[in-house]
Amino acid sequence: MARTEKLEITLPAEQAELIRQRVARGDYESADQMVAAAIEALDDESWLPPPDSLRRLVKQAIDDPRPAVPAEQVFADLREYLEGQRSREAQP
């Protein structure tokens, strides 16, 4: 069994409430388990792209001469796309 150590931490009320809700919902058996899972997820950086790759993508975005698309338009386009996907999935 893994060695354990007791720590006392202070969280914003919203984060403490989130932990209580997730435990009450049954997502985790205890607050300890949820915090441990969060720390493991933060420690696992395998999902991150390599730093050079990320830098290249950011530079490409900054150097792109096309005009920026307003966020409102992006979200409207995404909603339209998702509605189309849902409509296609609902068809027999």
C-alpha positions as CSV (number, residue, x, y, z in Angstrom):
1,M,0.0,0.0,0.0
2,A,1.2,3.5,-0.8
3,R,2.6,5.5,2.0
4,T,0.3,8.4,2.9
5,E,0.9,11.8,4.5
6,K,-1.8,14.0,6.0
7,L,-1.9,17.6,4.7
8,E,-4.2,20.5,5.5
9,I,-5.1,22.7,2.5
10,T,-7.2,25.8,2.1
11,L,-9.3,26.0,-1.1
12,P,-11.7,28.7,-2.4
13,A,-15.3,27.9,-1.4
14,E,-16.2,27.1,-5.0
15,Q,-13.6,24.4,-5.3
16,A,-14.5,22.9,-2.0
17,E,-18.1,22.8,-3.0
18,L,-17.1,21.1,-6.3
19,I,-15.3,18.4,-4.4
20,R,-18.3,17.9,-2.1
21,Q,-20.7,17.7,-5.1
22,R,-18.5,15.2,-7.0
23,V,-18.2,12.9,-3.9
24,A,-21.9,13.1,-3.2
25,R,-22.6,12.3,-6.9
26,G,-20.5,9.2,-6.5
27,D,-17.8,10.2,-8.9
28,Y,-15.2,9.7,-6.1
29,E,-15.4,7.8,-2.8
30,S,-13.8,10.7,-0.9
31,A,-12.4,14.2,-1.2
32,D,-8.9,12.6,-0.8
33,Q,-9.5,10.3,-3.8
34,M,-10.7,13.3,-5.9
35,V,-7.7,15.4,-5.0
36,A,-5.3,12.5,-5.7
37,A,-6.9,12.0,-9.1
38,A,-6.6,15.7,-9.9
39,I,-2.9,15.7,-8.9
40,E,-2.2,12.6,-11.0
41,A,-3.9,14.2,-14.0
42,L,-1.8,17.4,-13.6
43,D,1.3,15.3,-13.2
44,D,0.6,13.4,-16.4
45,E,1.8,15.7,-19.2
46,S,1.6,13.0,-21.9
47,W,-1.4,14.7,-23.5
48,L,0.6,17.9,-24.1
49,P,2.1,18.5,-27.5
50,P,5.9,18.8,-27.4
51,P,6.9,22.4,-26.6
52,D,8.5,23.0,-30.0
53,S,5.4,21.9,-31.7
54,L,3.2,24.2,-29.6
55,R,5.6,27.1,-30.2
56,R,5.4,26.5,-34.0
57,L,1.6,26.4,-33.9
58,V,1.4,29.6,-31.9
59,K,3.8,31.3,-34.3
60,Q,1.8,30.1,-37.3
61,A,-1.4,31.6,-35.8
62,I,0.3,34.9,-35.0
63,D,1.8,35.1,-38.5
64,D,-1.4,34.1,-40.3
65,P,-2.3,37.1,-42.5
66,R,-6.0,36.2,-42.6
67,P,-8.3,38.5,-40.5
68,A,-9.2,37.1,-37.1
69,V,-12.7,35.5,-36.8
70,P,-14.7,37.0,-34.0
71,A,-15.4,34.6,-31.1
72,E,-19.2,35.1,-31.6
73,Q,-18.9,33.9,-35.2
74,V,-16.8,30.9,-34.2
75,F,-19.3,29.8,-31.6
76,A,-22.2,30.3,-34.0
77,D,-20.5,28.2,-36.6
78,L,-19.8,25.5,-34.0
79,R,-23.4,25.5,-32.8
80,E,-24.6,25.2,-36.4
81,Y,-22.2,22.3,-37.1
82,L,-23.2,20.4,-34.0
83,E,-26.9,20.8,-34.7
84,G,-26.3,19.4,-38.2
85,Q,-24.4,16.5,-36.6
86,R,-27.3,15.8,-34.2
87,S,-29.8,16.0,-36.9
88,R,-27.9,13.5,-39.0
89,E,-27.6,11.1,-36.0
90,A,-31.3,11.4,-35.2
91,Q,-32.3,10.3,-38.7
92,P,-33.1,6.5,-39.1
